[in-house]
Every structure is written in structure tokens, then in C-alpha cells.
Amino acid sequence: MPKIVLLVDDEHAILDVIKSQLEYEGYAVLMEQTGEAAIEAVRNIKLMAVLLDLGLQGMGGFDVLEKIKQIKPSLPVIIVTGSHNEIEARKCYAMGALEYITKPIDFKYLKNVLYML
């Protein structure tokens, strides 16, 4: 069974960097650039985890996190964001996020988080 990780970010360059790192580690990677598309993927695909940016255009990351947790409460969601904001981080954890990681991503740390799933 492939370990499928969904990446959700509206910056294509960031998606490409994360995708290449995760594929190198043996994960299958799906990429979406909108919250709506991410929610469809969560509904229709058996995922291991979601890496979610908060700063999405249109439907924002908090709304996407809330929807994912309604659809699949046990699905691990790792927030990957450009801003280190303690209030945002606490809100994400309160909403059910597994982890809050800031960009630039420490891939060794991310690898360890995913390994524990």
C-alpha cells in the first residue's frame, strides 16, 4: 500500500521542493493548489497525511483544516506555513492539526514526523 501524502500550497515552487524531498523518502505525493481541490482529494483518496499551507488563495487554510477534520477526523494534518505565529499555531493544534512547521522546512524534522505516523 503506497504511503500517499497530499501537499496543499498555492505556490508551485514550494510544492515542487516538498514533493521531490518526500518522493526521495519513498512517499507517493499528490499536489493541490486550492482548498476545494484538497477537500475533494481527502474525500476520495486514502491518504497517509496532509501537508497544508495556511495562506491559500480563496478558501483559507483554517477552513480547509476544519473541513478535513469533519470529513476524516483521524487523518493527520501537518501545517506548513511561512509565518511563525504562536496564536495561529495554538489555533491549529486546537483544531486538530498534528504539527505546525514553518518555512523554510526542516526536512529532517518533517521526515521524523511522517515516520511516526
Rosetta blueprint (number, residue, H / E / L):
1 M L
2 P L
3 K L
4 I E
5 V E
6 L E
7 L E
8 V E
9 D L
10 D L
11 E L
12 H H
13 A H
14 I H
15 L H
16 D H
17 V H
18 I H
19 K H
20 S H
21 Q H
22 L H
23 E H
24 Y H
25 E L
26 G L
27 Y L
28 A E
29 V E
30 L E
31 M E
32 E E
33 Q L
34 T L
35 G H
36 E H
37 A H
38 A H
39 I H
40 E H
41 A H
42 V H
43 R H
44 N H
45 I L
46 K L
47 L L
48 M L
49 A E
50 V E
51 L E
52 L E
53 D L
54 L L
55 G L
56 L L
57 Q L
58 G L
59 M L
60 G L
61 G H
62 F H
63 D H
64 V H
65 L H
66 E H
67 K H
68 I H
69 K H
70 Q H
71 I H
72 K L
73 P L
74 S L
75 L L
76 P L
77 V E
78 I E
79 I E
80 V E
81 T E
82 G L
83 S L
84 H L
85 N L
86 E H
87 I H
88 E H
89 A H
90 R H
91 K H
92 C H
93 Y H
94 A H
95 M L
96 G L
97 A L
98 L L
99 E E
100 Y E
101 I E
102 T E
103 K L
104 P L
105 I L
106 D L
107 F H
108 K H
109 Y H
110 L H
111 K H
112 N H
113 V H
114 L H
115 Y H
116 M L
117 L L
